[in-house]
Amino acid sequence: MGQKINPLGFRLGTTQSHHSFWFAKPKDFSMGLQEDEKIRNCIKNYVQKKKRISSGFEGIAYMGIQKRINLIQVIIYIGFPNLLIEGRTRGIEELQINVQKEFHRRLNIAIKRIEKPYRQPNILAEYIALQLKNRVSFRKAMKKAIELTEQTGIKGIQVQIAGRIDGKEIARVEWIREGRVPLQTIRAKIDHCSHTIRTIYGVLGIKIWIFVNQEE
């Protein structure tokens, strides 16, 4: 049978690099990993709380974490000037104070803007999730997402939705692919994400693979 592997983990050290940089003793490694997860969850929860107050979606592509002895540096890569940037420094300070409560070390949060947001699978998955929650046809949402991504000059994209699509009783998997998505070529730079959304008739899973370019 086909062995399914995460395309990002498969390419670590070639076209893909880690989102967290820190050193730890073997016995402290698991605690460091849990701390990373906690930081990411805290930031996501804060943004989601703010998101409920206003409309729109998070727009966070990914978060980079660098740890020093007495400092944790978090860089949030976002696609749109959303809540975090609207208040500029005030928004970032508020977020920093909020997250700092949970940790003993000093925390420093910075924000970087991404030029082509629809090239990021996380932002794209969130866009599709928003469309599905607004009762847009799943096929229309997938095609629109592919259209937006193709404008950024990528080589290929595959979008897959699984679950009780359109509220049907039997769960199924639907997917669309445009261009090439060579998952077995390690030199091919592929971005991937899986996203879960809760709809009124159950949970749907979205998976996106984006073939950015190939190293010679």
HELIX and SHEET records of a PDB file:
HELIX    1   1 PRO A    7  PHE A   10  1                                   4    
HELIX    2   2 PRO A   26  ASP A   28  5                                   3    
HELIX    3   3 PHE A   29  ILE A   53  1                                  25    
HELIX    4   4 LEU A   83  GLU A   86  1                                   4    
HELIX    5   5 THR A   89  GLN A  100  1                                  12    
HELIX    6   6 PRO A  117  ARG A  119  5                                   3    
HELIX    7   7 PRO A  121  LYS A  133  1                                  13    
HELIX    8   8 PHE A  138  GLU A  150  1                                  13    
HELIX    9   9 ILE A  165  GLY A  167  5                                   3    
SHEET    1   A 4 SER A  20  PHE A  21  0                                        
SHEET    2   A 4 ILE A  60  LYS A  67  1                                        
SHEET    3   A 4 LEU A  71  ILE A  78 -1                                        
SHEET    4   A 4 ARG A 106  ARG A 113  1                                        
SHEET    1   B 4 ARG A 172  GLY A 179  0                                        
SHEET    2   B 4 GLY A 156  GLY A 163 -1                                        
SHEET    3   B 4 GLY A 202  GLN A 214 -1                                        
SHEET    4   B 4 ALA A 188  THR A 199 -1                                        
END                                                                             
